Amino acid sequence: MSAALPLAPQESRLLSGLAEQQAFGAAWVALPAGSVLFLEGELGAGKTSLTQGLVAALGFEDTVTSPTYALMHLYPTPAGRVLHVDAYRVRDAGELYEMDLEELAEESRVSIIEWGEKLYADYPNAPILALEHVPAQPELRRVTRKR
């Protein structure tokens, strides 16, 4: 049996600063192998910071950056490959499938998809985390699990 995930559906948590965002991301290592995790939120809300924590928790020691222009990054880890997708610039989900999204996701330890609203129906069991800035508190982020 796998460990409990750090947030239940509809639950929220406040994260203060980069270290807490990354630690929260690391806690998602509890996702079963082959899982997809969706992240949504405005620019600078912490999507990549959360991803950095999760990928580091799986043993990747190099730099993790947002794949905004490449659309996809693959990170080899001792626990298995991590697929990191930024679907912000994608007009149609078919573009990602033409880049072998389905096969890459199936073969990855975990797939993290930012701005993946167009893919929610294709991965109905995947958690969706919404990250947002907290007004008047620049270091604080609220993360809510939507499903």
C-alpha positions as CSV (number, residue, x, y, z in Angstrom):
1,M,0.0,0.0,0.0
2,S,1.3,3.5,-0.9
3,A,1.8,6.3,1.6
4,A,-0.9,8.9,1.9
5,L,-0.7,11.9,-0.4
6,P,0.0,15.3,1.2
7,L,-3.4,16.8,0.4
8,A,-6.9,15.3,0.2
9,P,-9.2,16.6,-2.6
10,Q,-10.6,20.1,-1.8
11,E,-8.0,20.6,1.0
12,S,-5.7,23.6,1.0
13,R,-2.4,24.5,2.6
14,L,-0.3,27.6,2.9
15,L,3.4,27.4,1.9
16,S,5.9,30.0,3.0
17,G,8.9,30.5,0.7
18,L,10.8,28.3,-1.7
19,A,12.0,25.7,0.8
20,E,8.4,24.9,1.9
21,Q,7.2,24.8,-1.7
22,Q,10.0,22.3,-2.6
23,A,9.3,20.2,0.6
24,F,5.6,20.1,-0.3
25,G,6.6,18.9,-3.8
26,A,8.9,16.2,-2.3
27,A,6.0,14.8,-0.3
28,W,4.3,13.9,-3.6
29,V,6.9,11.1,-4.0
30,A,4.0,9.1,-2.5
31,L,2.3,9.0,-5.9
32,P,2.2,5.5,-7.3
33,A,4.6,4.8,-10.2
34,G,3.1,5.9,-13.5
35,S,1.0,8.7,-12.0
36,V,0.2,12.0,-13.6
37,L,0.1,15.2,-11.4
38,F,-1.4,18.4,-12.8
39,L,-0.3,21.8,-11.7
40,E,-2.1,25.0,-12.4
41,G,-1.6,28.6,-11.3
42,E,-0.4,31.9,-12.6
43,L,3.2,32.7,-13.4
44,G,5.4,32.6,-10.3
45,A,2.9,30.7,-8.2
46,G,5.3,27.9,-7.5
47,K,4.6,25.2,-10.1
48,T,8.2,24.7,-11.0
49,S,9.3,25.0,-7.4
50,L,7.0,22.2,-6.4
51,T,8.3,20.2,-9.4
52,Q,11.9,20.8,-8.3
53,G,11.1,19.3,-4.9
54,L,9.5,16.2,-6.3
55,V,12.2,15.5,-8.8
56,A,14.9,16.0,-6.2
57,A,13.1,13.6,-3.8
58,L,13.4,11.0,-6.6
59,G,17.2,11.5,-6.6
60,F,17.7,13.9,-9.5
61,E,20.6,16.2,-8.6
62,D,20.8,18.6,-11.6
63,T,18.8,21.8,-12.4
64,V,15.0,21.5,-12.9
65,T,13.5,24.3,-15.0
66,S,10.1,25.0,-16.6
67,P,9.8,23.5,-20.1
68,T,8.0,26.5,-21.4
69,Y,9.7,26.6,-24.8
70,A,10.7,22.9,-25.2
71,L,7.2,21.8,-23.9
72,M,8.7,18.7,-22.3
73,H,11.7,17.9,-20.2
74,L,12.7,14.4,-19.1
75,Y,14.7,13.9,-15.9
76,P,16.4,10.6,-15.3
77,T,16.3,9.7,-11.6
78,P,17.3,6.5,-9.7
79,A,13.6,5.9,-9.1
80,G,12.7,6.2,-12.8
81,R,12.3,8.9,-15.4
82,V,10.2,12.0,-14.6
83,L,8.3,13.7,-17.4
84,H,7.7,17.5,-16.9
85,V,5.3,19.1,-19.4
86,D,4.4,22.8,-19.8
87,A,1.2,22.9,-21.9
88,Y,0.7,26.7,-21.7
89,R,1.5,27.3,-25.4
90,V,-0.3,24.2,-26.7
91,R,-3.4,25.0,-28.6
92,D,-4.7,21.5,-28.9
93,A,-3.9,18.5,-26.7
94,G,-3.2,16.5,-29.9
95,E,0.1,18.4,-30.2
96,L,1.4,16.8,-27.1
97,Y,0.2,13.3,-28.2
98,E,2.1,13.8,-31.4
99,M,5.2,14.3,-29.2
100,D,4.4,10.9,-27.7
101,L,2.9,12.2,-24.5
102,E,0.9,9.0,-23.8
103,E,3.9,6.7,-24.2
104,L,6.3,9.0,-22.3
105,A,3.8,9.2,-19.4
106,E,3.2,5.5,-19.3
107,E,7.0,4.8,-19.1
108,S,7.7,7.5,-16.5
109,R,7.9,7.2,-12.7
110,V,5.7,10.3,-12.6
111,S,4.5,12.9,-15.1
112,I,4.0,16.5,-14.0
113,I,1.9,18.6,-16.3
114,E,1.7,22.4,-15.9
115,W,-1.3,24.2,-17.5
116,G,-2.8,20.8,-18.5
117,E,-6.5,21.7,-18.5
118,K,-6.9,20.3,-22.0
119,L,-5.7,16.9,-20.7
120,Y,-7.8,16.5,-17.5
121,A,-10.4,14.3,-19.1
122,D,-7.7,12.0,-20.5
123,Y,-6.3,11.4,-16.9
124,P,-9.4,11.4,-14.7
125,N,-7.6,10.0,-11.7
126,A,-4.7,12.4,-11.7
127,P,-4.6,14.9,-8.8
128,I,-4.9,18.6,-9.8
129,L,-3.1,21.1,-7.6
130,A,-3.9,24.8,-8.0
131,L,-1.2,27.2,-6.7
132,E,-1.9,30.9,-6.1
133,H,-0.2,33.9,-4.6
134,V,-1.6,35.2,-1.3
135,P,-2.4,38.9,-1.5
136,A,0.0,41.3,0.3
137,Q,2.2,38.3,1.3
138,P,4.8,37.8,-1.5
139,E,6.5,34.8,0.0
140,L,3.2,32.9,0.7
141,R,1.4,30.5,-1.7
142,R,-1.9,28.7,-1.2
143,V,-2.1,25.3,-2.8
144,T,-5.4,23.6,-3.2
145,R,-6.0,20.0,-4.4
146,K,-9.0,20.3,-6.8
147,R,-9.3,16.6,-7.3
